[in-house]
């Protein structure tokens, strides 16, 4: 690789770069470009008008609302074969030249500097302002968002709002743009009211009884435990012991919303109060289980065979809720495509349709 010494500068405090003057204060407009606009006479043909617009566009970053200022010029360009240089064109031209007599300096914002919102945006709700800030960042930093994994930390329930099926107006537009960028927004502190999953199992053998449990957080962290029971127990008693141990673990972590999966139909029906506990030992276990379930604000007990064929729903719901995806690229792409047909409302997964969400 070779460097052209006439196009290189090292250790300088200021210099010309891509037509602009760059120094310690920021980026300034080139005086040659300003002079070219100032000395341009009113155009007499469409070609001259196009040249003038090209010169002004090069300085667009230094002209406030510059597309509005150029509107009279573009209206004239629509006319065929004639150049109708109007009073509005001349007025806009003079205004641009006056603005360029003292052009602003482009500089990076200072940390802690207060930034102002235009009047309409000051009336946005906090969640709308957060969505607007995220959308603006995604637009300005588009190359970085596409080249690197980006996680957005926010104290607003942004993920839930942007996945609502009844979004309208600007929030719907921002949700579509942010969905395209596929960048997850995470809460600064996980909400304790998100669903946790507890999978339990118990077994009784001649060599002894034991229970196993798997507690999974809404963000995917897993905690496994295997416990050996120090007393003889039947299979159903072991299932109850597994639920009790799992509930103790969940309550110790201040879990308030819990789904429990067990493969014992009898135990599940007891807890759901669909069956009565006729056996004295079963009634005693049920009496111990009820207070623990009551301590959690919401607790669902589900039979494991009810999950069969619904794992794909859990995967899609998990992606919409926490953006968790399989590691394999093909499976990841498949889930992304499938998720566009569904929406999460509360904790329930619905299929999108033209008339509204379908359960």
N, C-alpha and C positions, 0 to 999 in steps of 0.2 A: 504494500500500500504506500502511495506517495501523497504528500501534502503540497498544495500550491502555496508558497510563502506569501503571495500577494493576496490570498484569500483567508489567511490565518492571522490570528492575533492572540497573544498569550500575556497574562498578567496586566491587562488594561482595565481601567475603571469605567470606561464607556466605549461604545462602538456601534456600528451600524450592522443590523442583523435582519435579514429578510425584508429590507426596506424600511425598518423602524430603528429608532435610536434607543439603545438599551443602556441604562446606567444604574447607579445605586438607588435613585429615586423610583425607578420603574421603567415603563416603556413609553416613549414619547413619539409623536408623529414626526415624520421627516419633513424638514422645511422645504425641500425640493418638491415634494408632493403637494404641500399646501400652496406653494407658489404656482404650480401648474394649474390648480383650480382657480386661484385668484386671477390669473392672467388670461383665462379662457373667456372669449367674448360670447354673447348669447348665440346659440347655434342657429344656423340658417337652413340646415338640412337634417334629415333623419340620421344620417351617418355621423354628423357632428354631435348630435344629441346623444347618440350611443357612446361616442368617445367621452363626452362629459360625464355621463352616468358611470362609465368604467373608472374614471378618475375619482369620483366621489365614493364609489363602492369600496375602493382600496382604503379609504379613510373611515369606513363605516363604524369601526369600533370606537372611534373618537367623537361620533355624532349621536346625541341622544335621540331616540325614536327616529332613526334615520330612514327606515322604510316608509314611515308616514310623511317625512319631508320629501321623499322622492316620488310620492304618489302622483303629483301633477305631471311629472316627467313621463311616467309610465302610461298615463291616460293619453298623452300626446302621441306616444309611440304606437298606440292602437290605430291611429288614423292612417289611411292608406295614401301614399304618394305625396302627402302634404305635411309640412311641419308648422303646426299652428302654435307658435310660441306665445302663450297667453300671459296675462298679468299675474295669474296665480303661479305660473312657472317662474317668472321673473322674481316674484316675491319670495318663493321658496329658495331660489338660487341666491338671492341677497342674504337671506337668513342663514344659509349654510356657510357662505363666505364670512359673515359676521361671527358665526360660531367658531370658525377655524382660526380667527385672529387670536383666540386664547383657548386652544384645545386642551382637554384634560390630560392628566398623566395616568396611565394604567398601572396600578400597583396591587400587590397581593394584600388581602385583609390582615389586619393586625389581630393577634390572639386577644380575646376579650373585648374586641371592638363591637359596639352596638350597631346592628344593621336594621334598617328601616324597611317596613313593608308598605306597599301602596295601600291606599284607603280601603279598597275592596278586601284585600287579604287580611287586614287587621280585624275584620269581622268573622274570619274563619274560626271554627272551633279548634281546640287544641289538637284533636286527632286529625283534622283536615290540614292544619299547619305542619304536622309531622309527616303526613303523606306527601304534601307539597315539597317539603325539604328533601325527602327521600327521592322523589321523582326528579327534582332538580339535580341532586347529586348523581343520580344514575345517568342523566343526560350529559352533564359536564364531564363526568369521569367514566364515560362509556368504555374506552379502551381498557381501563383497569378493571371494571366490572366484568368484562368478557374474558380477560386474560387470567384473572386470579379469583379464587374463592373469597367472597366477601360476606361477612355476617354483620347485620345491623342490630345494634343493641338499643332498645327503646323502652321507656316506661309507659308506653301507650299500648293498648290491645290492638295493634295495627294488623296483625295477621288475621285475627277474627273478623275485623271490619272489612278488610279487602277480600275475604272469601265469602261474604254475604251474597246471597242470590238476588237481593232486591236493591242493589246499588244503582244509583242513577247519576246523571250529570257528570260533574268533574271527577267525583270519586270513582265512578265506573271507568272513566277514561284513564285515570292514574292507575287503577287496579290492573287494567289490561297492559299498560306500559310496563308496570313493575313485574307482572306475571311473565312478560316476555323476557325480562332481564334475568328471571329465575334466581333472585337472590333472597335468602331467607331473612326475615326480621325476627329477632329474638328479644324476649323481655329481659330487662336487666336482672330481675328477680323472678324465678319461676313462680307462677301462681299455684298456691297450695290446693286450689279447687279443680285442678286438672285431674283427669282420670289416671289412676294407677292400676296396674294389672297384677293380680296375685294368682298364680297357678299352683295348686296343691295336689299332693298324692300321698297315700299311705298304704302300707302293706303289712300283713300279718303272716309270719312264717313260724315253723317249729323252732327255728334258731333264734327268734326274737322278732319284735315289731319295730317299725321305723316310719318316719315321715320325711318327705322332701317338699321343698317349696321354692318358688321363683317369683320374686317381687320385681316388677319393672316400672320405672318412672315414666312420666310423659315424654321425657327427652331421650329415652332409650337406655338409661343406665340400669343394670341388672344386679340383683343381690340374691345369691343362692344360699340355701341352708339345707343340711341333711341332719336329722335328729334321730337318735336311737332311743326308743322308749324303754324305760326300766321296769316295765310291768307287762304282763300278758294282756293282749288286746285283740279283739276281732278286727276284720277288715274295715267295717263301718266305724268302729271306735277309732281306728287309726286315721280314717278320713277326717273325723271330727277333730282329733288331735292336730292334724295338719292345718285345718282351718283356724283353730285357736292359736297355734303358734304363728301362723301367717298374720292373723289379726293383731297379735301382740307386737310383732315386728312393724307392721304398718302404722299402728297407733303411736309407737315409739318415735316414728319419723314424722308425726303430725299429719298423716295422710287423711284427707277428709272425703275424697271421692275414690271409691275402690270397686273394681270388678273382680270377683272371685270365680275361678274356673275349677270345677271338681268333676271327676269321672264317676262319682257315686250318685246315682239317681235318687236313692233313698235320702241321703244327707241333704242334697239340694232341695228336694221336696219338703223336708222337715224345716229347713231354714226359710224357705219361701212360704211356709205355713199352708202348703197344699196337702200335706199328709200330717196326721197326728202321730206323735211319738208314743207308741203303746208300750214298748220295752222300757223298763225302769232305767237302765243304763243310758239308753238313747235320750230319754227325757231329761236326765241329769246333764248330759252334754249339751242339749238344746238350751237348757236353762243357763249354762255358762256362756254359750255363744251369743245369745240375744243381746246382753248388755254391751258386749264388745262391738257388735254390728251397730247398735244404737249410737255409740260414741262417734262413729263416722257419720257425717251429715248425709252422705249418699253411699249406699253399698248395695251392689247387685251380685247375686250368686247365680252362676250360669252353669248348666251341665255341659261337660266338654264335648259330647257328641253333637250339641247344637252348633258348635263352631264349624263342623265339617262343611267344606265347600264355601266358607265365608272368610278364609284367610286372605283372599285377594281384597276383600272389603277393608280388612284391618290394615293392609299395606297401603291402600289408597288413602284411607282416613289418616293414617300416620304421616303420610307425605303432606297432605293438606294441612295437618295440624303442626307438625314439627319439621317438615321438609326432609325427613329421613328417607333415604333411598338405598336400594341394594348396591353392593360394591361392583357387580358385573355391569359393564356398559349397556349390554343389550337389555337386561332387566330394568336398568335405570331408565332407558329411553321408553320402554314399554309402559312403565308406571307413569311417566310424565305425560304420555299421550292419553292413557286411560283417565288420568286425573282431570283432564280438561272437560270430561263429560259428567263430572260429579261436583257437588258442593257440600260443605259442612255447615249445618245450621245447628248451633249448640253442640251436642255430642253425637248427633245423628248424621249419617251419610245419605244424601239425596242425589238422584240423577237429574241432570239439567234437561229442560224441555222448553219449547217455545211458549207454552202456556204457564210454566212455573215449575218448581222443583217437584219431582216425583219420589215418594219414599221407596 
